[in-house]
Amino acid sequence: MTLLAINWPAVGLQAGYLVFSLSILVIVHEFGHYITAKWFKCRVEKFYLFFDPWFSIFKKKIGGTEYGIGWLPLGGYVKISGMVDESMDKEQMNQPPQPWEFRSKPAWQRLIILLAGVTMNVLLAFAIYAMILFTWGQTKLPMQSVKNGIWVTDSLISKIGLQNGDKIEAINGEPIQYFDDVPAKILLGKQITVERNGKEELLNVPVNMIEQLVEQKGKRSTFVMPRTPLIAGTFDAKDTTPAKIAGLQGFDKIIKVDSTPIIYFDQLAGYLKNKKGDTVTLLVSRNEQPVQLKVKVDNDGKIGVNGLSAEQYDSLGIFKLETKKYGFLASFPAGIKQTGKMLDSYIQQFKMILNPETGAYKGLGGFKAMASIFPDTGWDWEAFWKITAFFSIILAFMNLLPIPALDGGHVVFTIVEMITGRKPSDKFLEYAQIVGMVILFALLIFANGNDWFGWGRGH
């Protein structure tokens, strides 16, 4: 891909989403450490959004604390006096402990300060999910409403045996209530139960399914969709696709292509892939009247017709969406439930990354992958907050990992101290911090290398 081929407005939009999201998460996380350190009368020397090696974009000292914005957007930090952290301030640590220093406080106070950042991220995720449910409610597609079965849009998924029209009944023996959960459950599952032509079939998911998807496309994509009738979606005024040029209109129902009866989108895709560069004749039903259109098929085997939105299918009775609205008070327990669900989902994904057999580590991505999750066609507050809430859960979980330099590493040392009554030496903590930082930088380089060069994918 050349630089000229990059959609720079979309890239800029997604980068803006990511920076804004990470800024919120970092500030909230570091505020947890900051406020608890203040409560226990520790001196907080710095509070920074982003890192500031050599110089900062902005800084102002208020009441003994320097508040600032760094130029390196890889996180943020609070510098608490007497704490071995990323600042590696050895000079301060060589001085006798002072009453206002972190190292002078009781272990239980230090533990609370260390856990405060993670706690704030979990609370933030809960608050965001609660307000999303209060503001927009929750819309899901029940599996019982997917009457026409599924549309398999990825060849690798076809290889495990899933076919267009299959009705997924269970994954790992667990009944599936909503179609929205299907893609993630397939990736995390081992066995799929489907109904095919009135009979039950059991399909096994390869242990390295995620690895195969990553090798093929470099990222997870939508690989299974509800099977939908061939009703054209509305066209944008600037649309120049063959279908729009030929006169196809929104809500036209395609009945035949040439002389072949066509019912579903997957059937259309299968027919057109053998007609690249040719012209086909569509027979459509428009306001219950037959209309014939001649359409040029492009070199990719497409004519540029998209389906309706889920809400439009619902209005036509093809699907029956389940929409639930939440009052202000009801949104809080629902927010807690949603936070727990998303945390459990991420833990299951993390387990797969740790298992070399799955090859899931090859899908690890850095900032590019994170940015690509956000919308690229406009600002969408609902999508922004959903992604930010999930990132907040990830940040909380990752910070609890028992790696020196992360909150989890410091927590482990503090708990061991509380159990044994022996405090690790400052020198030990310094060396542990260095080891932890090396590990983190290696992971950061690997993840971002995967983004740009596919290091983990071997090409």
C-alpha positions as CSV (number, residue, x, y, z in Angstrom):
1,M,0.0,0.0,0.0
2,T,1.4,3.4,-1.0
3,L,1.2,6.5,1.2
4,L,-1.2,8.0,-1.4
5,A,-3.6,5.0,-1.0
6,I,-4.0,5.5,2.7
7,N,-7.3,7.1,3.7
8,W,-5.7,9.8,5.8
9,P,-8.9,11.4,7.1
10,A,-10.0,8.0,8.4
11,V,-6.5,7.4,9.9
12,G,-6.6,10.8,11.6
13,L,-10.1,10.2,12.9
14,Q,-9.2,6.9,14.5
15,A,-6.0,8.3,15.9
16,G,-8.0,11.1,17.5
17,Y,-10.4,8.5,19.0
18,L,-7.5,6.6,20.4
19,V,-5.6,9.5,21.9
20,F,-8.8,10.9,23.5
21,S,-9.7,7.4,24.9
22,L,-6.2,6.7,26.3
23,S,-6.1,10.2,27.8
24,I,-9.2,9.5,29.8
25,L,-8.0,6.1,30.9
26,V,-4.6,7.3,32.0
27,I,-5.9,10.3,33.9
28,V,-8.4,8.2,35.8
29,H,-5.9,5.5,36.5
30,E,-3.2,7.9,37.8
31,F,-5.8,9.9,39.7
32,G,-6.5,6.7,41.8
33,H,-2.8,6.6,42.8
34,Y,-2.7,10.3,43.3
35,I,-5.8,10.7,45.6
36,T,-5.0,7.7,47.8
37,A,-1.4,8.9,48.2
38,K,-2.7,12.3,49.2
39,W,-5.1,10.7,51.7
40,F,-2.2,8.9,53.4
41,K,-0.2,12.1,53.4
42,C,2.4,11.1,50.8
43,R,4.1,13.8,48.8
44,V,3.1,13.6,45.1
45,E,5.9,15.3,43.1
46,K,4.4,14.9,39.6
47,F,1.1,14.1,37.9
48,Y,1.6,13.6,34.1
49,L,-0.5,12.6,31.2
50,F,1.9,10.9,28.8
51,F,5.6,10.7,29.4
52,D,8.0,13.6,29.4
53,P,11.6,12.5,28.7
54,W,13.8,15.6,28.2
55,F,10.8,18.0,27.9
56,S,7.1,18.4,28.4
57,I,4.4,20.1,26.3
58,F,2.9,21.7,29.4
59,K,3.6,21.9,33.1
60,K,2.5,23.9,36.1
61,K,3.3,23.5,39.7
62,I,0.5,23.7,42.2
63,G,0.8,23.0,45.9
64,G,4.0,21.0,45.6
65,T,2.9,18.9,42.7
66,E,3.9,19.5,39.1
67,Y,1.0,18.8,36.7
68,G,1.9,18.3,33.1
69,I,1.4,16.8,29.7
70,G,4.3,14.9,28.1
71,W,5.1,14.5,24.4
72,L,5.3,10.7,24.4
73,P,1.8,9.2,24.4
74,L,2.6,5.8,25.9
75,G,0.7,6.3,29.2
76,G,1.2,8.6,32.1
77,Y,2.4,8.5,35.7
78,V,2.4,10.1,39.2
79,K,5.7,10.4,40.9
80,I,5.2,9.7,44.6
81,S,8.1,10.5,46.9
82,G,10.0,7.4,48.2
83,M,8.6,5.0,45.6
84,V,10.7,2.9,43.2
85,D,9.0,3.6,39.9
86,E,9.7,4.3,36.2
87,S,11.5,7.6,37.2
88,M,14.3,5.4,38.8
89,D,15.2,8.3,41.1
90,K,18.1,6.6,42.8
91,E,19.3,9.8,44.5
92,Q,16.1,10.2,46.5
93,M,16.1,6.5,47.4
94,N,19.7,6.8,48.8
95,Q,18.5,9.4,51.3
96,P,17.1,8.4,54.8
97,P,13.3,7.7,54.6
98,Q,11.1,10.7,55.3
99,P,7.6,10.6,56.9
100,W,5.9,11.9,53.7
101,E,7.5,9.2,51.6
102,F,5.7,6.1,50.2
103,R,8.3,3.7,51.6
104,S,7.7,5.1,55.2
105,K,4.0,4.2,55.1
106,P,2.5,1.0,56.6
107,A,2.2,-1.9,54.1
108,W,-1.6,-1.8,54.1
109,Q,-1.5,1.9,53.1
110,R,1.0,1.2,50.3
111,L,-1.2,-1.7,49.1
112,I,-4.2,0.6,48.8
113,I,-2.2,3.2,46.9
114,L,-0.9,0.5,44.5
115,L,-4.4,-1.0,43.9
116,A,-6.1,2.4,43.5
117,G,-5.3,2.8,39.8
118,V,-6.7,-0.6,38.8
119,T,-9.8,0.0,41.0
120,M,-10.5,3.4,39.3
121,N,-10.3,1.7,35.9
122,V,-12.8,-0.9,36.9
123,L,-15.1,1.7,38.4
124,L,-14.7,3.8,35.2
125,A,-15.7,0.8,33.0
126,F,-18.7,0.2,35.2
127,A,-19.8,3.8,35.2
128,I,-19.4,4.0,31.4
129,Y,-21.4,0.8,30.8
130,A,-24.1,2.0,33.1
131,M,-24.5,5.3,31.3
132,I,-24.4,3.6,27.9
133,L,-27.3,1.5,29.0
134,F,-29.1,4.4,30.5
135,T,-28.6,6.6,27.4
136,W,-28.9,4.2,24.5
137,G,-30.3,1.0,26.0
138,Q,-29.3,-2.4,24.7
139,T,-30.3,-3.9,21.4
140,K,-29.6,-7.6,20.6
141,L,-30.5,-10.1,18.0
142,P,-32.0,-13.3,19.6
143,M,-30.8,-16.5,18.0
144,Q,-34.4,-17.7,17.7
145,S,-35.0,-14.8,15.4
146,V,-32.2,-15.8,13.0
147,K,-34.7,-18.1,11.1
148,N,-32.7,-18.4,7.9
149,G,-29.5,-19.5,9.7
150,I,-26.1,-18.0,9.2
151,W,-24.0,-16.6,6.3
152,V,-20.4,-17.8,6.4
153,T,-18.3,-15.0,5.0
154,D,-14.8,-16.5,5.6
155,S,-13.3,-19.5,3.9
156,L,-11.5,-20.7,7.0
157,I,-14.8,-20.9,8.9
158,S,-16.2,-22.9,6.0
159,K,-13.3,-25.3,6.4
160,I,-14.3,-26.3,9.9
161,G,-17.7,-27.3,8.4
162,L,-20.0,-24.4,8.9
163,Q,-22.3,-23.9,6.0
164,N,-24.7,-21.1,4.8
165,G,-28.1,-21.8,6.3
166,D,-26.8,-23.6,9.4
167,K,-28.6,-22.7,12.6
168,I,-26.1,-22.5,15.5
169,E,-27.7,-24.1,18.6
170,A,-24.8,-24.3,21.0
171,I,-21.0,-23.8,21.4
172,N,-19.1,-26.0,23.8
173,G,-22.5,-27.4,24.8
174,E,-23.8,-24.0,26.0
175,P,-26.9,-22.8,24.2
176,I,-26.5,-19.4,22.4
177,Q,-29.1,-16.9,23.3
178,Y,-28.0,-13.9,21.1
179,F,-26.3,-13.9,17.7
180,D,-24.1,-11.0,18.9
181,D,-22.1,-13.5,21.0
182,V,-21.5,-16.0,18.2
183,P,-18.2,-14.7,16.6
184,A,-16.4,-14.4,19.9
185,K,-17.7,-17.7,21.2
186,I,-16.6,-19.5,18.0
187,L,-13.0,-18.2,18.4
188,L,-13.0,-19.2,22.1
189,G,-14.9,-22.5,21.6
190,K,-14.0,-26.1,20.8
191,Q,-17.2,-27.5,19.5
192,I,-20.2,-26.1,17.6
193,T,-23.6,-27.7,17.6
194,V,-25.7,-26.8,14.5
195,E,-29.0,-27.7,13.0
196,R,-28.7,-28.5,9.3
197,N,-31.6,-29.7,7.2
198,G,-33.4,-30.7,10.3
199,K,-30.5,-32.8,11.7
200,E,-28.1,-32.0,14.4
201,E,-24.4,-31.8,13.5
202,L,-21.3,-31.4,15.7
203,L,-18.4,-29.4,14.3
204,N,-14.9,-29.2,15.9
205,V,-13.1,-25.9,16.1
206,P,-9.3,-26.2,15.5
207,V,-7.3,-25.2,18.5
208,N,-5.3,-22.7,16.3
209,M,-8.3,-21.1,14.6
210,I,-7.3,-17.6,15.7
211,E,-3.8,-18.2,14.4
212,Q,-5.2,-19.3,11.0
213,L,-7.4,-16.1,10.8
214,V,-4.5,-13.9,11.7
215,E,-2.2,-15.6,9.1
216,Q,-4.9,-15.1,6.5
217,K,-5.9,-11.5,7.2
218,G,-3.7,-10.1,9.9
219,K,-6.7,-9.3,12.1
220,R,-10.0,-10.6,13.2
221,S,-12.9,-9.7,10.9
222,T,-16.6,-10.4,10.7
223,F,-16.6,-14.0,9.5
224,V,-20.2,-15.1,10.1
225,M,-23.4,-13.1,9.7
226,P,-27.2,-13.7,9.9
227,R,-28.4,-15.0,6.5
228,T,-30.6,-12.3,5.1
229,P,-33.0,-12.0,2.1
230,L,-31.7,-10.0,-0.9
231,I,-33.2,-6.6,-0.2
232,A,-31.0,-3.7,-1.2
233,G,-30.0,-1.1,1.3
234,T,-30.2,2.6,0.6
235,F,-27.5,4.2,-1.5
236,D,-25.5,7.3,-0.7
237,A,-25.9,10.3,-3.0
238,K,-22.2,10.0,-4.0
239,D,-22.4,6.3,-4.6
240,T,-20.8,5.2,-7.9
241,T,-21.2,1.4,-7.6
242,P,-22.5,-0.6,-10.6
243,A,-25.8,-1.3,-8.8
244,K,-26.5,2.4,-8.2
245,I,-25.5,3.3,-11.7
246,A,-27.9,0.6,-13.1
247,G,-30.8,2.1,-11.2
248,L,-31.1,-0.2,-8.2
249,Q,-32.9,1.5,-5.3
250,G,-33.1,1.0,-1.6
251,F,-35.6,-1.7,-0.5
252,D,-35.6,-3.3,-4.0
253,K,-35.9,-7.1,-3.6
254,I,-33.7,-9.1,-6.0
255,I,-35.5,-12.1,-7.2
256,K,-33.4,-13.4,-10.0
257,V,-30.0,-12.8,-11.5
258,D,-30.1,-13.7,-15.2
259,S,-32.3,-16.8,-15.1
260,T,-31.1,-18.0,-11.7
261,P,-33.5,-17.6,-8.7
262,I,-31.6,-15.8,-5.9
263,I,-32.9,-15.5,-2.3
264,Y,-30.0,-14.6,0.0
265,F,-26.9,-12.4,-0.2
266,D,-24.6,-15.4,0.1
267,Q,-26.2,-16.9,-3.1
268,L,-25.7,-13.6,-4.9
269,A,-22.0,-13.5,-3.9
270,G,-21.5,-17.1,-5.0
271,Y,-23.1,-16.4,-8.4
272,L,-21.3,-13.1,-9.1
273,K,-17.8,-14.5,-8.4
274,N,-18.0,-16.3,-11.7
275,K,-19.2,-13.3,-13.6
276,K,-16.3,-10.9,-13.1
277,G,-16.3,-8.2,-15.8
278,D,-19.6,-9.4,-17.3
279,T,-23.0,-7.9,-17.3
280,V,-25.9,-9.6,-15.5
281,T,-29.6,-8.9,-15.6
282,L,-31.4,-8.4,-12.3
283,L,-35.1,-9.1,-11.8
284,V,-36.2,-7.1,-8.8
285,S,-39.5,-6.4,-7.1
286,R,-40.1,-2.7,-6.5
287,N,-43.3,-1.8,-4.7
288,E,-44.5,-5.3,-5.8
289,Q,-43.9,-4.5,-9.4
290,P,-41.2,-6.4,-11.5
291,V,-38.3,-4.3,-12.8
292,Q,-35.3,-5.5,-14.9
293,L,-31.9,-3.9,-14.6
294,K,-28.6,-4.6,-16.4
295,V,-25.6,-4.4,-14.1
296,K,-21.9,-4.5,-14.8
297,V,-20.0,-6.8,-12.4
298,D,-16.7,-5.4,-11.3
299,N,-13.4,-7.2,-11.4
300,D,-13.9,-8.3,-7.8
301,G,-17.1,-10.1,-8.6
302,K,-19.3,-7.4,-6.9
303,I,-22.0,-5.0,-8.0
304,G,-22.1,-2.8,-4.9
305,V,-25.3,-3.8,-3.2
306,N,-25.4,-3.8,0.6
307,G,-28.1,-5.0,3.0
308,L,-30.4,-3.2,5.3
309,S,-29.6,-2.2,8.9
310,A,-30.7,-4.5,11.7
311,E,-33.5,-2.0,12.6
312,Q,-34.8,-2.0,9.0
313,Y,-34.9,-5.8,8.9
314,D,-36.8,-5.6,12.2
315,S,-39.3,-3.2,10.7
316,L,-39.9,-5.6,7.8
317,G,-40.4,-8.5,10.2
318,I,-37.3,-10.4,9.0
319,F,-35.7,-10.1,12.4
320,K,-37.1,-9.4,15.7
321,L,-34.6,-7.4,17.7
322,E,-34.7,-7.3,21.5
323,T,-34.4,-3.8,22.8
324,K,-34.2,-3.0,26.4
325,K,-34.2,0.4,28.0
326,Y,-32.8,1.1,31.4
327,G,-33.9,3.7,34.0
328,F,-31.1,5.6,35.8
329,L,-31.1,3.3,38.9
330,A,-31.6,0.1,36.9
331,S,-28.6,1.0,34.7
332,F,-26.2,0.5,37.7
333,P,-26.7,-3.2,38.4
334,A,-26.8,-3.8,34.6
335,G,-23.5,-1.9,34.3
336,I,-21.9,-4.2,36.9
337,K,-23.2,-7.2,35.0
338,Q,-21.8,-5.9,31.7
339,T,-18.4,-5.1,33.3
340,G,-18.2,-8.6,34.6
341,K,-19.1,-10.1,31.3
342,M,-16.5,-8.1,29.4
343,L,-13.8,-8.9,32.0
344,D,-14.6,-12.6,31.7
345,S,-14.4,-12.4,27.9
346,Y,-11.0,-10.7,28.1
347,I,-9.7,-13.2,30.6
348,Q,-10.7,-16.1,28.2
349,Q,-8.9,-14.3,25.3
350,F,-5.8,-13.8,27.5
351,K,-5.7,-17.5,28.3
352,M,-5.6,-18.3,24.6
353,I,-2.7,-15.8,24.1
354,L,-0.8,-17.6,26.8
355,N,-1.4,-21.0,25.1
356,P,1.2,-21.4,22.3
357,E,-0.9,-24.1,20.6
358,T,-3.6,-21.5,19.7
359,G,-1.2,-19.2,18.0
360,A,-3.3,-16.3,19.4
361,Y,-0.2,-14.4,20.3
362,K,0.3,-13.7,16.6
363,G,-2.8,-11.5,16.8
364,L,-1.3,-9.2,19.4
365,G,-1.5,-5.6,18.2
366,G,-0.3,-2.3,19.3
367,F,-1.5,1.2,18.8
368,K,-2.4,0.7,15.2
369,A,-4.6,-2.2,16.0
370,M,-6.2,-0.4,18.9
371,A,-7.0,2.6,16.7
372,S,-8.5,0.4,14.0
373,I,-11.2,-0.7,16.4
374,F,-12.8,2.7,16.4
375,P,-15.2,4.0,13.6
376,D,-13.5,5.5,10.6
377,T,-16.4,7.4,9.0
378,G,-17.5,9.9,11.6
379,W,-17.8,10.5,15.3
380,D,-19.9,8.0,17.2
381,W,-20.2,8.6,20.9
382,E,-21.8,5.2,21.7
383,A,-19.0,3.3,19.9
384,F,-16.4,5.5,21.5
385,W,-17.6,4.9,25.0
386,K,-18.1,1.2,24.5
387,I,-14.5,0.8,23.3
388,T,-13.2,3.1,26.0
389,A,-15.0,1.0,28.7
390,F,-13.4,-2.2,27.3
391,F,-10.0,-0.6,27.1
392,S,-10.4,0.4,30.7
393,I,-11.1,-3.2,31.7
394,I,-8.0,-4.3,29.7
395,L,-5.8,-1.7,31.4
396,A,-7.0,-2.8,34.8
397,F,-6.4,-6.5,34.1
398,M,-3.0,-5.9,32.5
399,N,-1.8,-3.7,35.3
400,L,-2.6,-6.4,37.8
401,L,-0.3,-8.9,36.1
402,P,2.6,-9.8,38.5
403,I,5.3,-8.2,36.4
404,P,7.7,-5.8,38.1
405,A,7.2,-2.2,36.9
406,L,3.4,-2.8,36.8
407,D,1.1,-2.3,39.7
408,G,0.7,-6.0,40.0
409,G,4.4,-6.6,40.5
410,H,4.5,-4.0,43.3
411,V,1.3,-5.5,44.9
412,V,3.0,-9.0,45.0
413,F,6.1,-7.6,46.8
414,T,3.8,-5.8,49.3
415,I,1.7,-8.8,50.0
416,V,4.8,-11.0,50.5
417,E,6.0,-8.3,52.9
418,M,2.7,-8.3,54.8
419,I,2.8,-12.1,55.1
420,T,6.5,-12.5,56.0
421,G,7.1,-9.3,57.8
422,R,10.2,-8.7,55.7
423,K,10.4,-5.7,53.4
424,P,12.3,-6.1,50.1
425,S,15.4,-3.8,50.0
426,D,15.3,-0.7,47.8
427,K,18.1,-2.2,45.7
428,F,16.1,-5.3,45.0
429,L,13.1,-3.2,44.0
430,E,15.3,-1.1,41.7
431,Y,16.6,-4.2,39.9
432,A,13.0,-5.7,39.7
433,Q,11.8,-2.4,38.2
434,I,14.5,-2.5,35.5
435,V,13.6,-6.1,34.7
436,G,10.0,-5.3,34.5
437,M,10.6,-2.3,32.2
438,V,12.7,-4.4,29.9
439,I,9.8,-7.0,29.7
440,L,7.2,-4.2,29.0
441,F,9.3,-2.5,26.3
442,A,9.8,-5.9,24.7
443,L,6.1,-6.6,24.7
444,L,5.4,-3.1,23.4
445,I,7.9,-3.5,20.5
446,F,6.6,-6.9,19.7
447,A,2.9,-5.8,19.6
448,N,3.6,-2.8,17.5
449,G,5.9,-4.8,15.3
450,N,3.0,-7.2,14.7
451,D,0.9,-4.1,13.7
452,W,3.2,-3.0,11.0
453,F,5.4,-5.9,9.9
454,G,3.6,-9.0,11.0
455,W,6.5,-10.2,13.1
456,G,4.5,-12.8,15.0
457,R,3.0,-14.1,11.7
458,G,6.4,-15.0,10.2
459,H,6.1,-12.7,7.1
